[in-house]
Amino acid sequence: MRHFGHIAPEVRQRLFHQEPCAFTAGSPPRLLSAALGATLYSPATRPRLADDIVKQAAGGVVSMVLCLEDSIDDADVQAGEENLVRQFAALAARPGAEPPLLFIRVRTPEQIPDLVRRLGPTVRLLTGFVLPKFTEERGIPFLEALTGAEKACGRRLFAMPVLESPELLYRESRVETLEGIFRAVDKYRDRVLALRLGVTDFCSSYGLRRAPDMTAYDVQIVASVIADVVNMLGRADGSGFTVTGPVWEYFRVPERMFKPQLRQSPFLQVRAVELREKLIEHAMDGLLREISLDQANGLLGKTCIHPSHVLPVHALSVVSHEEFSDAQDILRPERGGGGVLRSAYTNKMNEVKPHRAWAERTLLRAEVFGVANEDVGFVDLLAAGIPG
């Protein structure tokens, strides 16, 4: 699989200076964690789940979470487990089907070995598990269960803990909780693919819900948690993990209070005014702004609950030609001693030592999402990815 793999090769050649690389569930963890992109959640109870997975993969989705937790009723858990086993069998029986990276979001540690056993040979389609309400105390049993299940099935399985507990939100317990989370995920570092933020649960603790014309960063109590998670768990010194962006809850807005946040000029330049209007109608201007803020705050990828959110996440994850040029210049071997240089675009200063970590992360993102051609912007990528 690859990002933008659903687009015709000749279109990709026009859009990309460097095309996204191909990857599989067996690729190195560092590459996979960056390649997750827009991770689409789906309730595990959907009766045509195998069909849905194939359809979403054909539309550009590269990672999905099949949820047995908050997205389904407590009474439906057993039915959801049974449905997953059936749907994995149906998916495995499809000739030539290439599903995305598939994760199961469980409720209890005991579900992990039980589901792996029940999946049998079809466990080859499973990339790992999403672990809810993760703290050190609650998380270690999940990670131990994952380790045991991995040995039992002989297949590498990854964990994606969800950081969403009240202890993480409350100021008096936040640092201690984060320290405990770090101890847990550091101990199982080779199995932790990424850390996910459960912002909806954060808001729930205070009876809050952000409006479609506001981002998670406009809710100060949430923004402070994101900052502390990145501070303690997302460092670029080799000790950190990939932290993914929070879910965007909206996909159509009947009425808005504030003016649209999407500038007209990029759309006018490529004659995509109708696309802009469609994005605004479906609350995508707020989503686009939040994706940009995710990246500015050190997050990569995003939890998504609607297929229409996937393409905007991927389009804004593509590295611009200017970013790529700067990153390459900073990382040239002859620059190893440091120094300052003017960018090739002659519009900024590139300081080699302080910008090195940024350049390394940028080139990793370039590998998995590609590098746009010099005259290609995110509007071109959006327009090309929308089915005609």
C-alpha positions as CSV (number, residue, x, y, z in Angstrom):
1,M,0.0,0.0,0.0
2,R,1.0,3.6,-0.4
3,H,-0.5,7.0,0.2
4,F,-2.3,8.4,-2.8
5,G,-2.0,4.9,-4.3
6,H,-5.7,5.2,-5.4
7,I,-4.8,8.0,-7.8
8,A,-3.8,7.1,-11.4
9,P,0.0,6.9,-11.9
10,E,0.1,9.7,-14.4
11,V,-1.7,12.0,-12.0
12,R,0.8,11.1,-9.2
13,Q,3.7,11.9,-11.5
14,R,2.2,15.4,-12.2
15,L,1.6,16.0,-8.5
16,F,4.7,14.7,-6.9
17,H,8.4,15.6,-7.0
18,Q,9.0,12.4,-4.9
19,E,6.1,9.9,-4.8
20,P,5.1,8.3,-1.5
21,C,6.8,5.0,-0.8
22,A,5.2,1.6,-0.6
23,F,4.9,-0.1,2.7
24,T,3.3,-3.1,4.4
25,A,2.4,-4.2,7.9
26,G,5.9,-5.7,8.0
27,S,7.7,-2.4,7.4
28,P,9.9,-1.0,10.1
29,P,8.0,0.5,13.0
30,R,9.4,4.0,12.6
31,L,8.1,4.1,9.0
32,L,4.7,2.6,9.9
33,S,4.2,5.1,12.8
34,A,4.7,8.0,10.4
35,A,2.6,6.3,7.7
36,L,-0.6,5.8,9.7
37,G,-2.1,9.1,8.4
38,A,-5.8,9.4,8.8
39,T,-6.8,6.4,11.0
40,L,-10.4,5.7,10.2
41,Y,-12.5,4.3,13.1
42,S,-15.4,1.9,12.4
43,P,-17.8,0.1,14.9
44,A,-16.9,-3.6,15.0
45,T,-20.6,-4.4,14.7
46,R,-21.1,-3.3,11.1
47,P,-22.7,-6.2,9.2
48,R,-20.7,-5.6,6.0
49,L,-17.4,-4.6,7.6
50,A,-15.3,-6.6,5.2
51,D,-16.9,-4.8,2.3
52,D,-16.4,-1.4,4.0
53,I,-12.7,-2.2,4.6
54,V,-12.1,-3.0,1.0
55,K,-14.0,0.1,-0.2
56,Q,-12.1,2.4,2.1
57,A,-8.7,0.9,1.1
58,A,-9.6,1.6,-2.5
59,G,-10.4,5.2,-1.6
60,G,-7.0,5.9,0.0
61,V,-7.4,4.7,3.6
62,V,-4.2,3.0,4.9
63,S,-5.1,2.4,8.6
64,M,-8.4,1.5,10.3
65,V,-9.5,0.8,13.8
66,L,-12.3,-1.7,14.3
67,C,-13.8,-0.6,17.6
68,L,-15.3,-2.7,20.4
69,E,-15.2,0.1,22.9
70,D,-17.0,3.4,23.1
71,S,-18.5,3.3,19.6
72,I,-20.7,0.3,20.4
73,D,-23.3,-0.3,23.2
74,D,-22.1,-2.4,26.2
75,A,-24.7,-5.0,25.3
76,D,-23.2,-5.5,21.8
77,V,-19.6,-6.4,22.7
78,Q,-20.1,-10.2,22.3
79,A,-21.9,-9.7,19.0
80,G,-19.1,-7.3,17.9
81,E,-16.4,-9.9,18.7
82,E,-18.3,-12.6,16.7
83,N,-18.7,-10.2,13.8
84,L,-15.0,-9.4,13.7
85,V,-14.1,-13.1,13.5
86,R,-16.6,-13.5,10.6
87,Q,-15.5,-10.4,8.8
88,F,-11.8,-11.2,9.0
89,A,-12.6,-14.6,7.5
90,A,-14.6,-13.0,4.7
91,L,-11.8,-10.5,4.1
92,A,-9.1,-13.3,4.0
93,A,-11.2,-15.2,1.4
94,R,-11.2,-12.3,-1.1
95,P,-8.6,-12.9,-3.8
96,G,-6.2,-10.1,-4.3
97,A,-7.7,-7.9,-1.5
98,E,-5.1,-5.6,0.1
99,P,-6.6,-4.3,3.3
100,P,-5.2,-1.3,5.2
101,L,-3.4,-1.7,8.5
102,L,-6.1,-3.0,10.8
103,F,-6.3,-2.5,14.5
104,I,-8.9,-3.7,17.0
105,R,-9.9,-1.4,19.9
106,V,-10.6,-3.6,22.9
107,R,-12.1,-2.9,26.3
108,T,-10.2,-5.4,28.5
109,P,-6.8,-7.1,28.3
110,E,-8.5,-10.5,28.3
111,Q,-10.0,-9.7,24.9
112,I,-6.6,-9.6,23.2
113,P,-5.5,-13.3,23.5
114,D,-9.1,-14.4,23.1
115,L,-9.6,-12.6,19.8
116,V,-6.2,-13.7,18.5
117,R,-7.1,-17.3,19.2
118,R,-10.5,-17.0,17.6
119,L,-9.2,-15.2,14.5
120,G,-6.9,-18.2,13.8
121,P,-5.0,-17.9,10.5
122,T,-6.8,-14.7,9.6
123,V,-4.8,-13.0,12.3
124,R,-2.3,-12.3,9.5
125,L,-4.6,-9.4,8.5
126,L,-4.3,-7.8,12.0
127,T,-1.6,-5.2,12.7
128,G,-2.4,-4.7,16.4
129,F,-4.6,-3.4,19.1
130,V,-5.8,0.0,20.4
131,L,-5.7,0.2,24.2
132,P,-8.2,2.5,25.8
133,K,-7.9,4.9,28.8
134,F,-4.2,4.1,29.1
135,T,-2.3,4.8,32.3
136,E,0.6,2.8,33.7
137,E,-1.6,0.9,36.1
138,R,-4.3,0.1,33.5
139,G,-2.0,-0.2,30.6
140,I,0.6,-2.7,31.7
141,P,-1.9,-5.6,31.7
142,F,-2.9,-4.7,28.1
143,L,0.7,-4.7,27.0
144,E,1.4,-8.0,28.8
145,A,-1.6,-9.6,27.1
146,L,-0.4,-8.3,23.7
147,T,3.1,-9.8,24.3
148,G,1.6,-13.2,25.2
149,A,-0.8,-13.1,22.2
150,E,2.1,-12.2,19.9
151,K,4.0,-15.2,21.0
152,A,1.0,-17.5,20.7
153,C,0.2,-16.5,17.1
154,G,3.8,-16.0,15.9
155,R,3.0,-12.6,14.4
156,R,4.3,-9.1,15.3
157,L,1.4,-7.1,16.9
158,F,1.6,-3.4,17.7
159,A,-0.1,-1.4,20.4
160,M,-1.6,2.1,20.1
161,P,-2.5,3.3,23.6
162,V,-5.2,6.0,23.8
163,L,-4.4,8.8,26.3
164,E,-7.8,9.9,27.5
165,S,-8.1,9.3,31.2
166,P,-9.2,12.0,33.7
167,E,-5.9,11.6,35.7
168,L,-4.1,12.9,32.6
169,L,-6.4,15.9,32.4
170,Y,-6.4,17.0,36.0
171,R,-3.5,19.3,36.9
172,E,-2.7,17.8,40.2
173,S,-2.2,14.3,38.8
174,R,-1.0,15.1,35.2
175,V,2.7,14.9,35.6
176,E,2.7,11.8,37.7
177,T,0.3,10.1,35.2
178,L,2.5,11.1,32.2
179,E,5.6,9.8,34.0
180,G,3.8,6.5,34.6
181,I,2.7,6.3,31.0
182,F,6.2,6.9,29.8
183,R,7.5,4.1,32.0
184,A,4.9,1.7,30.6
185,V,5.4,2.5,26.9
186,D,9.2,2.7,27.2
187,K,9.3,-0.8,28.7
188,Y,7.4,-2.1,25.6
189,R,8.9,0.4,23.2
190,D,9.3,-2.1,20.4
191,R,5.5,-2.8,20.4
192,V,4.1,0.7,20.8
193,L,3.5,2.1,17.3
194,A,1.9,5.4,18.3
195,L,0.1,7.2,21.1
196,R,-3.4,8.5,20.4
197,L,-5.1,11.4,22.0
198,G,-8.7,11.0,23.3
199,V,-9.8,14.6,23.2
200,T,-13.5,13.8,23.3
201,D,-13.0,12.1,26.7
202,F,-11.0,15.1,27.9
203,C,-13.9,17.4,27.0
204,S,-16.4,15.1,28.7
205,S,-14.6,15.5,32.1
206,Y,-15.7,19.2,32.0
207,G,-18.9,18.9,30.1
208,L,-17.4,20.6,27.1
209,R,-17.8,20.1,23.3
210,R,-15.9,22.2,20.8
211,A,-18.0,23.8,18.0
212,P,-17.3,23.1,14.3
213,D,-15.6,26.5,13.9
214,M,-13.2,25.9,16.8
215,T,-10.3,23.5,17.0
216,A,-9.0,21.5,19.9
217,Y,-6.4,24.2,20.4
218,D,-9.1,26.8,21.1
219,V,-10.2,24.8,24.2
220,Q,-7.5,25.8,26.6
221,I,-7.9,22.9,29.0
222,V,-7.4,20.5,26.1
223,A,-4.6,22.5,24.5
224,S,-2.7,22.3,27.8
225,V,-2.9,18.5,27.9
226,I,-1.8,18.2,24.3
227,A,1.2,20.4,25.0
228,D,2.2,18.4,28.1
229,V,1.8,15.0,26.3
230,V,4.1,16.2,23.5
231,N,6.5,17.7,26.0
232,M,6.9,14.5,27.9
233,L,6.2,11.8,25.3
234,G,6.9,13.3,21.9
235,R,10.5,14.5,22.2
236,A,12.8,14.4,19.2
237,D,15.8,13.1,21.2
238,G,15.1,9.4,20.6
239,S,13.0,9.0,23.7
240,G,9.7,10.1,22.2
241,F,6.9,8.4,20.4
242,T,4.6,9.4,17.5
243,V,1.6,11.2,18.9
244,T,-1.4,11.4,16.6
245,G,-4.0,14.2,16.3
246,P,-7.4,14.2,18.0
247,V,-10.6,13.3,16.3
248,W,-12.6,15.8,14.3
249,E,-16.3,15.2,15.2
250,Y,-18.1,17.0,12.4
251,F,-18.9,16.2,8.7
252,R,-21.8,18.6,7.9
253,V,-22.7,22.0,9.5
254,P,-26.2,23.4,9.3
255,E,-25.2,26.8,10.6
256,R,-22.0,28.6,11.5
257,M,-21.4,31.5,13.9
258,F,-18.0,32.6,12.5
259,K,-16.7,33.4,9.1
260,P,-15.1,30.5,7.2
261,Q,-11.4,30.1,8.0
262,L,-10.4,28.8,4.5
263,R,-8.7,31.5,2.4
264,Q,-10.0,32.0,-1.1
265,S,-6.8,32.7,-2.9
266,P,-5.4,29.1,-3.1
267,F,-8.6,27.9,-4.6
268,L,-8.9,30.8,-7.0
269,Q,-5.4,30.0,-8.3
270,V,-6.4,26.5,-9.4
271,R,-10.0,27.3,-10.2
272,A,-11.4,25.2,-7.4
273,V,-13.9,27.6,-6.0
274,E,-16.6,24.9,-5.9
275,L,-14.3,22.6,-3.9
276,R,-13.8,25.4,-1.3
277,E,-17.5,25.9,-1.0
278,K,-18.0,22.1,-0.5
279,L,-15.3,22.0,2.2
280,I,-16.9,24.9,4.1
281,E,-20.4,23.3,3.8
282,H,-19.0,20.1,5.4
283,A,-17.1,21.8,8.2
284,M,-13.8,21.0,6.5
285,D,-12.3,24.5,7.0
286,G,-12.2,23.9,10.7
287,L,-10.7,20.4,10.1
288,L,-8.0,21.8,7.8
289,R,-7.0,24.4,10.4
290,E,-6.9,21.8,13.1
291,I,-4.6,19.5,11.0
292,S,-2.3,22.4,10.5
293,L,-2.2,23.1,14.2
294,D,-1.6,19.4,14.9
295,Q,1.5,19.5,12.8
296,A,2.7,22.8,14.3
297,N,2.4,21.2,17.7
298,G,4.3,18.0,16.9
299,L,1.5,15.6,16.1
300,L,1.4,13.4,13.0
301,G,-1.7,11.7,11.6
302,K,-5.2,11.9,13.0
303,T,-8.1,9.9,14.4
304,C,-11.0,10.1,11.9
305,I,-14.6,9.0,12.2
306,H,-15.8,9.9,8.6
307,P,-14.2,8.9,5.3
308,S,-14.4,12.5,4.1
309,H,-11.8,13.5,6.6
310,V,-9.1,11.2,5.2
311,L,-8.1,13.0,2.1
312,P,-7.6,16.4,3.9
313,V,-5.3,14.8,6.5
314,H,-3.2,13.1,3.8
315,A,-3.1,16.2,1.5
316,L,-1.8,18.4,4.3
317,S,0.7,15.7,5.3
318,V,2.5,15.9,1.9
319,V,5.8,17.7,2.2
320,S,6.0,20.8,0.1
321,H,8.9,21.2,-2.3
322,E,10.2,24.1,-0.2
323,E,10.2,22.1,3.1
324,F,11.9,19.3,1.3
325,S,14.6,21.6,-0.1
326,D,15.2,23.1,3.3
327,A,15.4,19.7,5.0
328,Q,17.9,18.3,2.4
329,D,20.1,21.4,2.8
330,I,20.2,21.1,6.6
331,L,21.1,17.4,6.5
332,R,23.9,17.6,3.9
333,P,27.0,15.7,5.2
334,E,29.2,18.8,4.8
335,R,26.9,20.7,7.2
336,G,27.6,18.3,10.1
337,G,29.5,21.0,12.0
338,G,26.6,23.4,12.1
339,G,26.3,26.9,10.8
340,V,23.6,29.1,9.2
341,L,22.6,29.2,5.6
342,R,20.0,31.0,3.5
343,S,17.3,28.7,2.2
344,A,17.2,27.8,-1.5
345,Y,13.9,29.7,-1.7
346,T,15.8,32.8,-0.3
347,N,13.0,33.5,2.2
348,K,14.3,32.1,5.5
349,M,17.3,31.2,7.6
350,N,18.2,27.5,8.1
351,E,20.2,27.0,11.2
352,V,21.8,23.5,10.9
353,K,22.0,22.3,14.5
354,P,18.6,23.6,15.9
355,H,16.7,22.6,12.7
356,R,18.2,19.1,12.4
357,A,15.5,17.2,14.2
358,W,12.8,19.0,12.2
359,A,14.7,18.2,9.0
360,E,14.9,14.5,10.0
361,R,11.2,14.3,10.7
362,T,10.4,16.2,7.5
363,L,12.3,13.7,5.4
364,L,10.6,10.8,7.1
365,R,7.2,12.4,6.3
366,A,8.4,13.0,2.8
367,E,9.2,9.3,2.5
368,V,5.7,8.1,3.4
369,F,3.5,11.0,2.1
370,G,5.7,12.2,-0.8
371,V,7.0,15.6,-1.8
372,A,4.8,17.9,-3.9
373,N,6.1,19.4,-7.1
374,E,7.2,23.0,-6.9
375,D,3.9,24.3,-8.4
376,V,1.6,21.9,-6.5
377,G,-0.3,22.9,-3.3
378,F,-2.7,21.2,-1.0
379,V,-5.7,22.3,-3.0
380,D,-4.3,20.4,-6.1
381,L,-3.8,17.3,-3.9
382,L,-7.4,17.6,-2.5
383,A,-8.9,18.1,-5.9
384,A,-6.9,15.1,-7.4
385,G,-8.0,12.8,-4.7
386,I,-11.7,13.4,-4.9
387,P,-13.5,10.8,-7.1
388,G,-14.8,12.3,-10.3
